[in-house]
Amino acid sequence: MRHRRATKRIGVNSEHSKANLRNLAVSLINSETIKTTVSRAKLLRPFVERLVTFGKKGDLNSRRIVVARLNNKDAAKKLFDDIAKRFENRGGGYTRIIKAGFRNGDAAPVAYISFVEKEFSVKSKTKDSSKKEIDTIKDKVSEEISNKPTLTAEQAQESKSE
């Protein structure tokens, strides 16, 4: 049982999970959208949101805390200069998690995590688009059939007799 435990475990030791969380956070800050498993995205969300809150403060102590947690000065600079300024008037909820099905191979549930202010769209086939594709294929096949030269009754009789 995990009574009174602060965070969930992801099946590795604490140093590995801290490094994994740090690397995911740096990737999210640099690219602003990443694809990962749902459980990792749920662990990453509060970590990154605290960092954005430190970025909104903008003082020297906050910078030192963020650099110590990320261990990447370039990502910390982007967080303070770019991302924190976008969320200046927002009280929280800086990230969103969008579930994206299951991963091939191990069928792990996968999700996209991104910042809210960034435009995001998941490319997926809807029923309407697949119906349109089927209709276009049917049209092409019917055109090919109609363009084939048809045999007359006399030509059919001649081909049978040969």
C-alpha positions in Angstrom: 0.0 0.0 0.0 1.2 3.5 -0.7 -0.4 5.3 2.2 1.1 8.8 2.8 3.5 8.5 -0.1 4.3 11.8 -1.9 4.6 10.6 -5.4 3.8 7.5 -7.5 6.6 5.1 -8.5 7.3 4.3 -12.1 9.2 1.1 -11.5 12.8 2.5 -11.1 14.9 3.7 -8.3 14.6 7.3 -7.0 17.7 8.7 -8.8 16.5 7.3 -12.1 13.0 8.7 -11.7 14.4 12.1 -10.8 16.6 12.1 -13.8 13.7 10.9 -16.0 11.4 13.7 -14.7 14.2 16.3 -15.2 14.8 15.1 -18.8 11.1 15.1 -19.6 10.7 18.7 -18.1 13.7 20.0 -20.2 12.2 18.4 -23.3 8.8 19.9 -22.6 10.2 23.3 -22.1 12.4 23.2 -25.2 9.8 21.7 -27.6 6.6 22.8 -25.7 4.9 19.4 -26.7 6.1 15.9 -26.0 4.7 12.4 -26.3 5.1 10.1 -23.4 3.2 7.6 -21.4 0.1 8.7 -19.4 1.7 7.9 -16.0 4.8 9.9 -16.8 2.8 12.8 -18.1 0.8 12.8 -14.9 4.0 12.9 -12.8 5.5 15.6 -15.0 2.5 18.0 -14.8 2.9 19.2 -11.2 6.7 19.3 -11.5 6.6 21.6 -14.6 3.7 23.7 -13.2 5.8 24.5 -10.1 8.7 25.5 -12.3 6.5 27.9 -14.3 5.3 29.4 -11.0 8.9 30.0 -10.1 9.4 31.5 -13.5 6.6 33.9 -12.9 8.2 35.1 -9.7 11.4 35.9 -11.7 13.7 36.7 -8.7 17.2 35.4 -8.3 16.3 32.7 -5.8 13.6 31.3 -8.1 16.2 31.2 -11.0 18.6 29.3 -8.8 15.9 26.8 -7.8 14.9 26.2 -11.4 18.4 25.8 -12.6 19.1 23.3 -9.8 16.0 21.3 -10.6 16.4 21.3 -14.3 20.2 21.2 -14.5 20.0 23.0 -17.8 20.6 26.7 -18.1 19.2 27.1 -21.6 15.9 25.5 -20.6 15.7 27.7 -17.5 16.4 30.8 -19.6 13.6 29.9 -22.0 11.3 29.2 -19.1 11.9 32.6 -17.5 12.1 34.7 -20.7 9.4 33.1 -22.9 7.1 30.7 -21.1 6.6 32.5 -17.8 5.7 35.7 -19.6 3.0 34.0 -21.6 1.3 32.8 -18.3 1.7 36.1 -16.5 -2.0 36.6 -16.0 -2.9 32.9 -15.5 -3.4 31.5 -12.0 -2.4 27.9 -12.7 -3.1 25.0 -15.0 -0.3 25.7 -17.5 -0.2 22.3 -19.1 -2.7 19.9 -20.7 -2.6 16.2 -21.2 -4.2 14.7 -24.3 -4.5 10.9 -24.4 -3.4 9.5 -27.8 -4.1 5.8 -27.7 -1.7 3.0 -27.1 1.9 2.4 -28.0 2.8 -0.3 -30.5 4.8 -3.1 -28.9 3.8 -3.0 -25.3 0.4 -1.3 -25.5 1.2 1.3 -23.0 -1.2 4.2 -22.9 0.4 7.2 -24.5 -0.4 10.9 -24.2 0.7 14.3 -25.4 1.6 16.9 -22.8 1.9 20.5 -23.8 1.5 24.0 -22.6 -2.0 25.4 -22.7 -1.2 28.6 -24.7 0.4 26.6 -27.5 -2.0 25.6 -30.4 -2.3 21.8 -30.5 -4.0 19.4 -32.7 -3.9 15.6 -32.8 -3.9 14.2 -36.3 -6.4 11.4 -36.3 -8.7 9.9 -38.7 -12.3 10.5 -38.0 -15.2 8.6 -39.3 -16.0 11.3 -41.8 -12.5 11.4 -43.3 -12.4 7.6 -43.6 -15.8 7.6 -45.3 -14.6 10.3 -47.7 -11.5 8.2 -48.5 -13.7 5.1 -49.1 -15.9 7.2 -51.4 -13.0 8.4 -53.4 -11.6 4.9 -53.8 -15.1 3.7 -55.0 -15.2 6.5 -57.5 -11.8 5.6 -58.9 -12.7 2.0 -59.2 -16.0 2.8 -60.9 -14.2 5.1 -63.3 -11.8 2.4 -64.2 -14.6 -0.1 -64.8 -16.5 2.3 -66.9 -13.4 3.2 -69.0 -12.8 -0.5 -69.8 -13.9 -1.4 -73.3 -16.9 -3.6 -73.1 -17.4 -6.6 -75.4 -20.5 -6.9 -77.6 -22.5 -10.1 -77.7 -20.9 -11.0 -81.1 -17.4 -10.5 -79.8 -18.2 -12.6 -76.7 -19.5 -15.5 -79.0 -16.3 -15.3 -81.1 -14.0 -15.4 -78.0 -16.0 -18.5 -76.7 -15.7 -20.3 -80.0 -11.9 -19.8 -80.2 
